[in-house]
Amino acid sequence: MATCPPYPTHPTGPADGAPRRHAHWWQRKWVRYGALVTLLAISGLVILALVRRQTGTEGFLVGLGLAVFPVPLLVAAFRWLDRVEPGPWRNLLFAFAWGACAAALIAIVANSFATRWIATATADPTSADTLGATVIAPIVEESAKAAAVLLVFLFRKRDFTGIVDGVVIAGVTATGFAFTENILYLGTAFGTDQLSGDSGLASVTAATFFVRVVMSPFAHPLFTVLTGIGFGIAALSAEHHHVRRVLLPLAGLLLAMGMHAMWNGSSSFGEFGFFAVYATFMVPAFALLTWLVIWTRQRELRTVRAELPAYAAAGWLSASEPYVLGSMRARRLAREYAARHPGGRPAARSVAEYEAYATSLAFLRHRARDGRAGPDFLVRERKLLHELWLRREVARPALAYAARATAPVPVPPPWPAYGYAPTYGRPHPGPYGTAAPYPTYNPYRS
């Protein structure tokens, strides 16, 4: 009877019989999560009060209703980019909340203080507003948004492994920031229309909505994505490349500030300055970054197809699964097949989880090849294999169907099984029997 291999213990845990050290109260996970949630909640309440005071209750409600339009589309777009190895939703919720609450609060307070200080020092309010928009705002806002990317990069390393992760976290953070900023701008525009009596397409509200929501909903995400790309490339670097891991995010941040400054200063370039900057810089940059992210996503799928055959050779996966798991269309067909058969949605969810764990396994092995897997490689590998084991009975029929529907089943590779010595004609112990150990790949062996 097939049995699951024993679940491993973490190699860095205390020895048997040794006294366990209790973490200090500030090191406990619930304390950290509680502090973070409290910080974001207080920031949200403060920013809510500030925006409502500036726009009025009616203006706030109008701004909120109009500002929410691009949010689902932008979040869905970034989630689509992250479908190869989806990150946990809690990271996206944190990123959006940080952008909408903490980063927006920092920006409002710092920008207002700096602009007032420059106006007082120079006795020239007009120049102070221009300088605040083109210099102060890009520095403050991009730094505040980059803080969310930095926090995920430092404290959620397992979820931040490449360019796509940086783009997604940065983009969702900027989407939250733009959401709050749009409430402020649209609410203020509505208040102006109330005073002037304008309405309809000729109103300031309609013009603001067209420029900020229709023409440039991707403006803030585009700026901050440059920072995310810097962090993403840094995540691809080995841990000992300290200079590279510091300079690359800084370079991305500086590029984000520069593009933000050009965008804010476009109105000072003449009557058609805004449209010139939009057509010359914003649209090409958006197209280039979109191509880069989609190319990176395809590269991730190629990594899945390249790394998983070793596990198929060892028997952990079927021969066709590396191909299926390296194709988004085949993955979708597998989930749909599971949903149509006994088991329904829970079965489809198990197939989706199987796909995600297998993808994480491929990326973990790829990082091990580059020396970036960390000392807990074997423990993480065994855990992922264990998760695949638990879902194999539901997932394998669906993945086999997807393989038949999309391509012929590939022939197993001729190399020796991953983690085992050649058997020279003797039967090889399969991974689902009691005699099969976990793979013993050593990422640090040259």
C-alpha positions as CSV (number, residue, x, y, z in Angstrom):
1,M,0.0,0.0,0.0
2,A,1.4,3.4,-0.9
3,T,2.3,5.6,2.0
4,C,3.4,9.2,2.2
5,P,7.1,9.6,3.1
6,P,7.5,11.0,6.6
7,Y,7.3,14.7,6.9
8,P,10.8,16.2,7.7
9,T,11.6,18.4,10.6
10,H,13.3,21.7,10.1
11,P,17.1,21.2,10.3
12,T,17.7,24.4,12.3
13,G,15.3,23.5,15.1
14,P,16.5,22.7,18.7
15,A,18.1,19.3,19.3
16,D,16.1,16.6,21.0
17,G,16.0,17.3,24.7
18,A,17.4,20.8,24.4
19,P,15.3,23.6,26.0
20,R,13.3,25.6,23.5
21,R,13.9,29.3,23.6
22,H,10.7,31.3,23.7
23,A,10.5,34.3,21.3
24,H,10.2,37.7,22.9
25,W,6.8,39.2,22.7
26,W,7.7,41.6,19.9
27,Q,8.9,38.7,17.8
28,R,5.6,36.8,17.8
29,K,3.8,36.8,14.5
30,W,0.5,38.0,15.9
31,V,2.1,41.0,17.5
32,R,3.7,42.0,14.2
33,Y,0.6,41.5,12.2
34,G,-1.4,43.4,14.9
35,A,1.0,46.3,14.8
36,L,0.9,46.5,11.0
37,V,-2.9,46.3,10.9
38,T,-3.2,49.0,13.6
39,L,-0.7,51.3,11.7
40,L,-2.6,50.9,8.5
41,A,-6.0,51.4,10.2
42,I,-4.9,54.6,11.9
43,S,-3.4,55.9,8.7
44,G,-6.7,55.1,6.9
45,L,-8.7,57.0,9.5
46,V,-6.4,60.0,9.4
47,I,-6.3,60.2,5.6
48,L,-10.1,59.8,5.5
49,A,-10.5,62.7,7.8
50,L,-8.1,64.9,5.8
51,V,-9.7,64.2,2.4
52,R,-13.2,64.6,3.7
53,R,-12.2,68.0,5.3
54,Q,-10.7,69.2,2.1
55,T,-13.5,68.0,-0.2
56,G,-16.6,68.0,2.0
57,T,-18.8,65.1,2.6
58,E,-20.7,65.3,-0.7
59,G,-17.5,65.8,-2.7
60,F,-15.8,62.9,-0.8
61,L,-18.7,60.6,-1.8
62,V,-18.6,61.7,-5.4
63,G,-14.9,61.3,-5.6
64,L,-15.0,57.9,-3.9
65,G,-17.6,56.7,-6.4
66,L,-15.7,57.8,-9.4
67,A,-12.2,56.8,-8.2
68,V,-13.2,53.2,-7.7
69,F,-13.7,52.6,-11.4
70,P,-10.2,51.7,-12.5
71,V,-9.2,49.8,-9.3
72,P,-10.8,46.4,-10.2
73,L,-9.3,46.5,-13.7
74,L,-5.8,47.4,-12.5
75,V,-5.8,44.8,-9.7
76,A,-7.1,42.1,-12.1
77,A,-4.4,43.0,-14.6
78,F,-1.7,42.6,-12.0
79,R,-3.2,39.4,-10.7
80,W,-3.3,38.1,-14.3
81,L,0.5,38.8,-14.6
82,D,1.1,36.8,-11.4
83,R,-0.9,33.7,-12.5
84,V,2.2,31.5,-13.2
85,E,3.1,31.4,-9.5
86,P,0.4,33.4,-7.7
87,G,1.5,35.2,-4.6
88,P,-0.7,35.2,-1.5
89,W,-3.6,37.6,-1.4
90,R,-2.4,39.0,2.0
91,N,0.6,40.5,0.2
92,L,-1.7,42.3,-2.3
93,L,-4.0,43.5,0.4
94,F,-1.1,44.9,2.4
95,A,0.3,46.6,-0.8
96,F,-3.0,48.2,-1.6
97,A,-3.7,49.3,2.0
98,W,-0.2,50.7,2.3
99,G,-0.6,52.7,-0.9
100,A,-4.1,53.9,-0.1
101,C,-3.5,54.7,3.6
102,A,0.1,55.0,4.7
103,A,1.7,56.2,1.5
104,A,-1.1,58.7,0.8
105,L,-0.9,60.1,4.3
106,I,2.9,60.5,4.1
107,A,2.5,62.2,0.7
108,I,-0.2,64.7,1.8
109,V,1.6,65.7,5.0
110,A,5.1,65.9,3.5
111,N,4.0,67.7,0.3
112,S,1.9,70.3,2.1
113,F,4.7,71.0,4.6
114,A,7.4,71.3,2.0
115,T,5.3,73.5,-0.3
116,R,4.4,75.8,2.5
117,W,8.0,76.0,3.7
118,I,9.3,76.9,0.1
119,A,6.5,79.5,-0.3
120,T,7.5,81.1,3.0
121,A,11.2,81.0,2.3
122,T,10.9,82.4,-1.3
123,A,7.8,84.5,-0.9
124,D,6.7,83.1,-4.3
125,P,3.7,80.8,-3.9
126,T,3.5,80.1,-7.7
127,S,7.1,78.9,-7.9
128,A,6.6,76.9,-4.7
129,D,3.6,75.1,-6.2
130,T,5.6,74.3,-9.4
131,L,8.6,73.1,-7.4
132,G,6.4,71.1,-5.1
133,A,4.7,69.3,-8.0
134,T,7.8,68.6,-10.1
135,V,10.5,67.9,-7.4
136,I,9.0,67.4,-4.0
137,A,6.0,65.3,-4.9
138,P,7.8,62.7,-7.1
139,I,10.5,62.2,-4.4
140,V,8.0,61.9,-1.5
141,E,5.4,59.9,-3.2
142,E,7.7,57.4,-4.9
143,S,9.7,56.9,-1.7
144,A,6.4,56.3,0.3
145,K,5.2,53.7,-2.3
146,A,8.6,52.0,-2.5
147,A,8.5,51.4,1.2
148,A,5.8,48.8,0.7
149,V,7.9,47.0,-1.9
150,L,10.9,47.1,0.4
151,L,8.9,45.6,3.3
152,V,7.7,42.7,1.2
153,F,11.2,42.2,-0.3
154,L,12.7,42.0,3.2
155,F,10.1,40.1,5.2
156,R,8.3,38.0,2.6
157,K,11.3,36.7,0.7
158,R,9.7,33.4,-0.3
159,D,7.0,35.3,-2.1
160,F,9.4,37.8,-3.8
161,T,11.5,35.9,-6.2
162,G,11.7,37.8,-9.4
163,I,10.6,40.7,-11.7
164,V,7.0,39.7,-11.9
165,D,6.6,39.7,-8.1
166,G,8.2,43.2,-7.9
167,V,5.9,44.5,-10.7
168,V,2.8,43.1,-9.0
169,I,3.5,44.4,-5.5
170,A,4.6,47.8,-6.8
171,G,1.7,48.1,-9.2
172,V,-0.9,47.2,-6.6
173,T,0.7,49.6,-4.1
174,A,0.5,52.4,-6.7
175,T,-3.1,51.5,-7.5
176,G,-4.1,52.0,-3.9
177,F,-2.2,55.3,-3.8
178,A,-3.9,56.5,-7.0
179,F,-7.3,55.5,-5.6
180,T,-6.9,57.8,-2.6
181,E,-5.4,60.6,-4.7
182,N,-8.2,60.4,-7.2
183,I,-10.8,60.8,-4.4
184,L,-9.1,64.0,-3.4
185,Y,-8.8,65.4,-6.9
186,L,-12.3,64.4,-8.1
187,G,-13.9,65.5,-4.8
188,T,-12.1,68.9,-5.1
189,A,-13.2,69.2,-8.7
190,F,-16.8,68.5,-7.7
191,G,-16.6,71.2,-5.1
192,T,-15.3,73.7,-7.7
193,D,-18.3,72.8,-10.0
194,Q,-20.7,73.3,-7.1
195,L,-19.4,76.9,-6.6
196,S,-19.3,77.7,-10.3
197,G,-22.5,75.9,-11.3
198,D,-20.9,73.9,-14.1
199,S,-22.2,70.4,-14.9
200,G,-22.1,67.8,-17.5
201,L,-19.2,67.4,-20.0
202,A,-18.1,71.0,-19.5
203,S,-17.5,70.6,-15.8
204,V,-14.2,70.3,-14.0
205,T,-15.2,67.0,-12.6
206,A,-15.7,65.5,-16.0
207,A,-12.4,66.8,-17.2
208,T,-10.6,65.5,-14.2
209,F,-12.3,62.1,-14.5
210,F,-11.2,61.9,-18.2
211,V,-7.6,62.8,-17.6
212,R,-7.0,60.8,-14.4
213,V,-9.3,57.8,-14.8
214,V,-9.8,57.3,-18.6
215,M,-6.5,58.6,-20.1
216,S,-4.0,57.8,-17.4
217,P,-5.2,55.2,-14.8
218,F,-1.8,53.5,-15.2
219,A,0.3,56.6,-14.5
220,H,1.1,55.9,-10.8
221,P,1.5,52.1,-11.4
222,L,3.8,52.8,-14.3
223,F,6.1,55.0,-12.1
224,T,6.3,52.6,-9.2
225,V,6.6,49.5,-11.4
226,L,10.1,50.8,-12.3
227,T,11.0,50.5,-8.6
228,G,9.4,47.1,-8.5
229,I,11.6,46.0,-11.4
230,G,14.7,47.1,-9.6
231,F,13.7,45.1,-6.5
232,G,12.8,42.1,-8.8
233,I,16.2,42.0,-10.5
234,A,17.8,42.4,-7.0
235,A,15.8,39.3,-5.9
236,L,17.3,37.4,-8.8
237,S,20.8,38.2,-7.4
238,A,22.6,35.9,-4.9
239,E,22.5,36.9,-1.3
240,H,26.2,37.8,-1.2
241,H,25.8,40.4,-4.0
242,H,25.1,43.1,-1.4
243,V,26.0,46.1,-3.6
244,R,23.9,44.9,-6.5
245,R,20.9,44.2,-4.2
246,V,21.1,47.8,-2.9
247,L,21.9,49.7,-6.1
248,L,19.3,48.1,-8.4
249,P,16.3,49.1,-6.3
250,L,17.8,52.6,-5.9
251,A,18.2,52.8,-9.7
252,G,14.6,51.8,-10.2
253,L,13.4,54.3,-7.6
254,L,15.4,57.1,-9.3
255,L,13.9,56.2,-12.7
256,A,10.4,56.2,-11.1
257,M,11.0,59.7,-9.6
258,G,12.3,61.0,-12.9
259,M,9.3,59.8,-14.9
260,H,6.9,61.1,-12.2
261,A,8.6,64.5,-12.3
262,M,8.3,64.6,-16.1
263,W,4.6,63.7,-15.9
264,N,3.9,66.3,-13.2
265,G,5.9,69.0,-15.1
266,S,4.2,68.3,-18.4
267,S,1.6,71.1,-17.8
268,S,4.5,73.7,-17.7
269,F,5.8,72.7,-21.2
270,G,3.2,74.7,-23.0
271,E,-0.4,74.3,-24.2
272,F,0.2,70.8,-25.6
273,G,2.9,69.8,-23.1
274,F,0.7,67.2,-21.4
275,F,-0.2,65.5,-24.7
276,A,3.4,65.6,-25.9
277,V,4.7,63.9,-22.8
278,Y,1.8,61.4,-22.8
279,A,2.4,60.4,-26.4
280,T,6.2,60.6,-26.4
281,F,7.0,59.0,-23.0
282,M,4.1,57.5,-21.2
283,V,2.5,55.4,-24.0
284,P,5.9,53.9,-25.2
285,A,7.1,53.3,-21.6
286,F,3.8,51.6,-20.8
287,A,4.1,49.4,-24.0
288,L,7.7,48.6,-23.2
289,L,7.1,47.6,-19.6
290,T,4.0,45.5,-20.7
291,W,6.2,43.6,-23.1
292,L,8.9,43.1,-20.5
293,V,6.5,41.7,-18.0
294,I,4.8,39.4,-20.5
295,W,8.2,38.2,-21.7
296,T,9.2,37.6,-18.1
297,R,6.0,35.6,-17.5
298,Q,6.8,33.4,-20.6
299,R,10.3,32.9,-19.3
300,E,8.8,31.7,-16.0
301,L,6.8,29.1,-17.9
302,R,9.9,28.0,-19.7
303,T,11.6,27.5,-16.3
304,V,8.7,25.3,-15.2
305,R,9.1,23.2,-18.3
306,A,12.8,22.9,-17.9
307,E,13.0,22.1,-14.2
308,L,10.1,19.7,-13.6
309,P,11.2,16.9,-15.9
310,A,13.8,15.9,-13.2
311,Y,10.9,15.3,-10.8
312,A,9.0,13.4,-13.5
313,A,12.0,11.2,-14.1
314,A,12.1,10.4,-10.4
315,G,8.4,9.5,-10.5
316,W,7.0,12.4,-8.5
317,L,5.2,13.7,-11.6
318,S,3.8,12.0,-14.6
319,A,5.7,12.3,-17.9
320,S,3.2,14.8,-19.3
321,E,2.9,17.1,-16.3
322,P,6.0,19.3,-16.9
323,Y,4.4,20.3,-20.3
324,V,0.9,20.9,-18.8
325,L,2.3,22.9,-15.9
326,G,4.3,25.1,-18.3
327,S,1.2,26.1,-20.3
328,M,-1.4,28.5,-19.0
329,R,-4.0,27.1,-21.5
330,A,-3.3,23.5,-20.3
331,R,-3.6,24.6,-16.7
332,R,-6.9,26.2,-17.3
333,L,-8.2,23.1,-19.1
334,A,-7.2,20.9,-16.1
335,R,-9.1,23.1,-13.7
336,E,-12.2,23.2,-15.9
337,Y,-12.1,19.4,-16.3
338,A,-11.9,19.0,-12.5
339,A,-14.8,21.4,-12.0
340,R,-17.0,19.5,-14.4
341,H,-16.5,16.1,-12.8
342,P,-17.3,14.7,-9.3
343,G,-15.8,17.0,-6.8
344,G,-16.7,20.2,-8.5
345,R,-15.2,23.5,-7.3
346,P,-13.2,21.9,-4.4
347,A,-11.6,19.6,-7.0
348,A,-10.8,22.5,-9.2
349,R,-9.3,24.3,-6.3
350,S,-7.1,21.3,-5.5
351,V,-5.9,21.2,-9.1
352,A,-5.1,24.9,-8.9
353,E,-3.2,24.4,-5.7
354,Y,-1.3,21.4,-7.2
355,E,-0.3,23.7,-10.1
356,A,0.9,26.4,-7.8
357,Y,2.9,24.0,-5.6
358,A,4.5,22.4,-8.6
359,T,5.4,25.8,-10.0
360,S,7.0,26.8,-6.7
361,L,9.0,23.6,-6.7
362,A,10.3,24.4,-10.2
363,F,11.3,27.9,-9.2
364,L,12.9,26.6,-6.0
365,R,15.1,24.1,-7.9
366,H,16.0,26.9,-10.4
367,R,17.1,29.2,-7.6
368,A,19.1,26.3,-6.1
369,R,21.0,26.1,-9.4
370,D,21.9,29.8,-9.1
371,G,22.9,29.5,-5.4
372,R,19.8,31.5,-4.2
373,A,17.7,28.8,-2.6
374,G,19.0,29.2,1.0
375,P,20.1,26.7,3.6
376,D,16.5,25.4,4.0
377,F,16.3,24.1,0.4
378,L,15.7,20.5,1.3
379,V,13.0,21.3,3.9
380,R,11.1,23.5,1.5
381,E,11.5,20.9,-1.3
382,R,10.1,18.2,0.8
383,K,7.2,20.3,2.0
384,L,6.3,21.1,-1.6
385,L,6.5,17.4,-2.6
386,H,4.3,16.6,0.4
387,E,1.7,19.1,-0.8
388,L,1.7,17.6,-4.3
389,W,1.4,14.1,-2.7
390,L,-1.8,15.2,-0.9
391,R,-3.5,16.4,-4.1
392,R,-2.2,13.9,-6.6
393,E,-5.3,11.7,-6.8
394,V,-7.5,14.7,-7.8
395,A,-5.0,16.6,-9.9
396,R,-3.5,13.8,-12.0
397,P,-6.6,12.8,-14.0
398,A,-7.3,16.5,-14.8
399,L,-3.7,17.2,-15.8
400,A,-3.7,14.0,-18.0
401,Y,-6.8,15.3,-19.7
402,A,-5.2,18.7,-20.3
403,A,-2.1,16.9,-21.8
404,R,-4.3,14.9,-24.2
405,A,-6.3,18.0,-25.2
406,T,-3.3,20.2,-25.9
407,A,-0.4,18.0,-27.0
408,P,0.8,14.4,-27.2
409,V,2.3,13.0,-24.1
410,P,6.1,13.6,-24.2
411,V,8.5,10.7,-24.0
412,P,10.3,10.5,-20.5
413,P,13.9,11.7,-20.7
414,P,16.7,9.2,-20.8
415,W,18.7,10.6,-17.9
416,P,18.9,8.9,-14.5
417,A,16.2,9.6,-12.0
418,Y,16.6,12.8,-10.0
419,G,18.1,12.1,-6.6
420,Y,18.8,8.4,-7.3
421,A,21.8,6.4,-8.7
422,P,21.4,4.5,-11.9
423,T,19.7,1.2,-11.4
424,Y,21.4,-0.6,-14.3
425,G,18.3,-2.8,-15.1
426,R,17.1,-3.3,-11.5
427,P,13.6,-2.1,-10.8
428,H,13.5,1.5,-9.5
429,P,11.6,2.1,-6.3
430,G,8.8,4.5,-7.1
431,P,8.1,7.6,-4.9
432,Y,4.7,6.3,-3.9
433,G,6.1,3.2,-2.2
434,T,7.6,2.9,1.3
435,A,11.1,2.3,-0.2
436,A,11.3,5.6,-2.0
437,P,13.1,8.4,-0.2
438,Y,12.8,12.1,-1.0
439,P,15.2,13.5,-3.6
440,T,18.6,14.3,-2.3
441,Y,19.7,17.1,-4.5
442,N,22.4,19.3,-2.9
443,P,22.3,22.8,-4.4
444,Y,25.6,23.7,-2.8
445,R,27.6,20.9,-4.4
446,S,29.7,22.1,-7.3
